[in-house]
Amino acid sequence: MLIDTHCHLDDPAFQKDLDAVIARAQAQGVAWILDPGTTVATSERALSLSHRYDCVYAAVGIHPEDCADAKPEDFARIAALAADPKVLAIGEIGLDYHWDDNPPKAHQKDVFVRQLEMAGELALPVIIHDRDAHGDAVDLVKSQSFSRDAGGVFHCYSGSVETAKILLDLGFYLGFDGPITFKNNKKSPEVVAYAPLDRLLIETDSPYMAPVPHRGKRNEPAFVSDIAAKMAEIKGLPLEQILEATQANAEALFKRKGADA
């Protein structure tokens, strides 16, 4: 079975045809989908969707691009949402230094650390966004007291093989999306080839970054099959082996305590 471990179904891009999007995913063999929030509001919406659709689960958190106005009551609300059995992780959290108008780096780090600590207190895994911030992201996850047993994933991994080695040694999973199918992307396929099969996850990050052959269109969870196929090609393994491994990895990391909710 396919599992899309990172898909923003709460995005307005899916507002008009969400039932059809989920039906297409299920027809493609997607067993379940994890929708990570990026703000308090989107975390609430992701959780609401998880109760509307049996195959949808939620993660809750504040994204680095959206953390400028994060207040103590926002962290308290995220922690309260995390008590729901259909919440499987704290995320999407992390660092993003790509855009000049993003919140200051020091503030991003503070918000990231607070949510790492929250995940540790709640014994939940973390879903980490790391864009152009590899050094600081690695330093923080090495130094902070989030739950090593609960673990986490560096979603849409874009770092080097060398950084991947550090994260794998720390016990992290690496998530891969549409960019591994792009012709001009050499780095991510190198990491996929290097990383052990039991540390890989597949995800779409829908509605963004649709894989080839859908590039330029709205991404959706059904397209996770294209990412799995590319991963099989890169690894030189049968597709069935990729599906079995990535399903096992997703279940091991996210521990669907709400599977029967």
Disulfide bonds with the S-S distance in Angstrom:
none
